[in-house]
Amino acid sequence: MRYVLSLLLLFSALLQAEEGMPPLPADLGQAELPAMQRGLAAFQRHCASCHSTHYQRYNQVATDLQISAAQMNAYIMTGAKPFELMENAMSKKEAARWFGMAPPDLTLVARVRGEAWLYRFLHGFYRDAKRPFGVNNLQSPYTTMPHVLEDLQGIAEPLITMDKGKDKPKAQVTGVQMAQGGQLSPEEYDRLVRDLISYLTYTAEPMKQQRQAIGQWVMAFLLFFLLLVWLLKKEYWKDVH
């Protein structure tokens, strides 16, 4: 089963590379503490003005990610109380005026959408003058979200192919191609995206690391117990055989 999943991931990565998208990293969403800390800082800097993670509290996040109270006060909380939920800075009325609806909470987005979807979404913006904010998205067509990381990534143009339908050919966006670089190199932007996904993976399931660690101990106990049962069985049946 493990090899089948690896082959599927490789096939998906090859498809993404053909579309001008970077291949899916093998360590996507990995729970590394420095990556989650950088992801939290990036989320608060670029995403928290519109999106909340209101199933999380500042003090619990600080404990889980090993961030000091001074750092949380200076860079993350921006006036909030440690026990408060992590709400966004935009009111619902203001959000409706700008976007037509309130931006969704992102606490569980990594579990609902998946890390691969998030990775393609953050790499999939391209210029589209017909959209309200001048951009569209390859992963989520007609998204109402602006490309808030455009200054960092740069501006991409769509790769268009003609779909020869039964009635008449139809233009179809099949990929993106960078037309103008941003403040970050492609490698630096990719690391930023992976850091954001690491943090969102944590918010979706904060107990994942503890659950996996406990699971390893449980499996070790079961194997040890199996050994004891096997030895006991041999002891009981040695005279029979």
C-alpha atoms as one frame of an Amber mdcrd trajectory, in Angstrom:
protein
   0.000   0.000   0.000   2.869   2.351   0.833   4.419   1.841  -2.596   1.085
   2.440  -4.324   0.688   5.766  -2.529   4.257   6.732  -3.462   3.566   5.974
  -7.122   0.355   8.001  -7.038   2.203  10.949  -5.464   4.933  10.714  -8.107
   2.366  10.584 -10.922   0.557  13.608  -9.485   3.853  15.460  -9.180   4.687
  14.763 -12.827   1.311  16.089 -13.915   1.830  19.277 -11.936   5.290  19.763
 -13.453   3.799  19.493 -16.956   1.345  22.264 -16.091   4.090  24.682 -15.056
   3.439  24.016 -11.374   6.166  22.826  -8.996   5.971  19.130  -8.079   4.446
  18.242  -4.737   7.157  18.007  -2.056   7.490  14.638  -0.364   7.604  16.296
   3.086   4.541  18.484   2.542   2.777  19.270   5.832   5.506  17.623   7.895
   5.316  18.582  11.573   8.705  20.247  12.031   8.745  22.827  14.791  10.781
  25.543  12.966   8.536  25.236   9.896   5.370  25.579  12.005   6.832  28.609
  13.827   7.700  30.301  10.529   4.268  29.355   9.195   2.539  30.982  12.162
   4.506  34.194  11.624   3.696  34.166   7.889   0.014  33.469   8.554  -0.265
  36.373  11.002   1.560  38.682   8.601  -0.256  37.825   5.377  -3.494  35.971
   6.187  -4.823  36.916   9.637  -6.245  40.262   8.557  -8.984  38.372   6.674
  -8.886  34.757   7.862  -9.298  33.519  11.417  -8.276  30.280  13.099 -10.818
  30.695  15.862 -10.673  27.116  17.105  -7.211  27.938  18.462  -6.127  30.065
  21.422  -2.970  32.152  21.505  -1.633  30.634  24.728  -2.144  27.045  23.546
  -0.450  27.743  20.221   2.465  29.349  22.082   2.786  26.247  24.273   2.543
  23.779  21.393   5.004  25.655  19.163   7.358  26.565  22.030   7.047  30.330
  21.534   7.760  32.616  24.467   5.155  35.013  25.864   7.338  37.975  24.871
   7.493  36.812  21.250   3.749  36.177  21.152   3.033  39.651  22.526   5.436
  41.359  20.156   4.759  39.580  16.873   1.609  37.448  17.022  -1.072  38.661
  19.437  -1.003  42.391  18.550  -3.093  43.506  21.508  -5.132  40.341  22.081
  -5.245  38.466  25.396  -3.358  35.155  25.715  -6.540  33.163  26.394  -8.504
  34.671  23.495  -9.403  32.840  20.310  -7.389  33.682  17.207  -9.868  35.828
  15.306  -9.218  37.845  12.158  -8.850  41.608  12.109 -11.681  42.278   9.611
 -15.297  42.676  10.656 -18.019  40.670   8.871 -19.573  43.866   7.517 -16.279
  45.036   6.065 -15.569  41.578   4.650 -18.966  41.482   2.929 -18.268  44.884
   1.397 -14.929  43.761  -0.034 -15.541  40.109  -0.922 -19.322  39.675  -0.897
 -18.994  37.216   2.005 -16.863  36.665   5.089 -13.565  34.875   4.344 -13.666
  31.324   5.747 -12.009  30.255   8.957  -8.874  28.249   8.182  -8.443  26.188
  11.343  -9.494  22.935   9.662  -8.719  23.745   6.032  -5.764  21.329   5.871
  -8.037  18.432   6.908 -10.964  19.495   4.712  -8.988  20.363   1.578  -5.720
  18.529   2.136  -2.123  19.715   2.030  -1.779  19.032  -1.708  -4.802  21.236
  -2.494  -3.377  24.091  -0.419   0.009  23.764  -2.100  -1.474  23.945  -5.599
  -3.794  26.773  -4.583  -0.987  28.980  -3.259   1.072  28.280  -6.389  -1.862
  28.517  -8.798  -2.690  32.229  -9.045  -2.487  33.865 -12.465  -3.439  37.184
 -14.011  -7.057  37.520 -15.153  -8.339  41.016 -15.901 -11.951  39.805 -15.863
 -11.858  38.933 -12.158 -12.618  41.553  -9.448  -9.079  41.464  -8.010  -7.365
  40.858 -11.334  -6.382  37.251 -10.590  -7.783  33.768 -10.976  -6.598  30.424
  -9.662  -5.781  27.180 -11.417  -6.737  25.018  -8.429  -9.882  26.975  -7.486
 -11.268  28.721 -10.589 -13.183  31.981 -10.053 -11.952  32.324  -6.497 -12.919
  35.607  -4.818  -9.641  35.714  -2.900  -6.979  38.202  -4.014  -3.420  36.975
  -4.379  -2.118  38.417  -1.125   1.330  36.901  -1.732   1.732  38.420  -5.193
   4.431  40.868  -4.064   6.437  37.907  -2.809   5.812  35.398  -5.604   5.409
  37.696  -8.590   2.857  37.696 -11.403   2.010  34.601 -13.445   0.300  34.384
 -16.815  -2.067  31.528 -17.721  -1.063  28.756 -20.107  -4.025  28.355 -22.437
  -4.882  25.457 -24.730  -7.864  25.110 -27.039 -10.281  22.371 -26.059 -11.758
  21.032 -29.299 -15.328  20.343 -28.271 -18.214  19.173 -30.390 -19.555  22.656
 -31.115 -16.545  24.985 -31.212 -13.038  25.206 -29.725 -12.951  26.575 -26.175
 -10.001  28.181 -24.420  -8.949  26.279 -21.302  -6.344  27.265 -18.706  -4.072
  24.267 -18.134  -1.172  25.842 -16.259   0.658  28.966 -15.202   3.933  30.585
 -16.186   5.757  33.274 -14.236   5.861  36.541 -16.151   7.355  38.800 -13.497
   9.336  37.813 -10.414   8.531  38.972  -6.907  10.552  39.804  -3.820  11.329
  36.131  -3.192  13.036  33.625  -5.431  10.941  30.608  -6.502  12.732  28.474
  -3.906  12.116  31.021  -1.123   8.450  31.380  -2.053   8.051  27.607  -2.133
   9.493  27.363   1.376   7.073  30.069   2.546   4.156  28.061   1.120   5.364
  24.854   2.761   5.775  26.681   6.102   2.207  27.995   5.883   0.923  24.509
   5.133   2.900  23.062   8.049   1.229  25.544  10.386  -2.246  24.938   8.944
  -1.679  21.182   9.252  -0.921  21.754  12.928  -4.042  23.891  13.479  -6.204
  21.226  11.868  -4.982  18.554  14.289  -2.809  19.890  17.147  -2.636  16.470
  18.815  -1.321  14.704  15.713   2.278  14.477  16.929   1.218  13.201  20.357
  -1.198  10.733  18.744   1.511   9.370  16.475   3.977   9.114  19.356   1.431
   7.240  21.490   0.620   5.023  18.519   4.256   3.949  18.259   4.279   2.928
  21.934   0.992   1.052  21.484   2.368  -0.863  18.495   5.543  -1.687  20.448
   3.443  -2.977  23.362   1.303  -5.121  21.064   4.375  -6.649  19.447   5.892
  -7.353  22.873   2.585  -8.860  24.055   2.446 -10.998  20.909   5.897 -12.318
  21.740   4.790 -13.196  25.287   1.695 -14.983  23.985   3.782 -16.953  21.499
   6.243 -18.011  24.230   3.341 -18.946  26.510   1.781 -21.009  23.750   5.058
 -22.864  23.229   5.297 -23.549  26.984   1.750 -24.952  27.174   2.082 -27.124
  24.068   5.635 -28.395  24.427   4.509 -31.670  26.041   1.766 -32.186  23.456
   4.179 -32.069  20.540
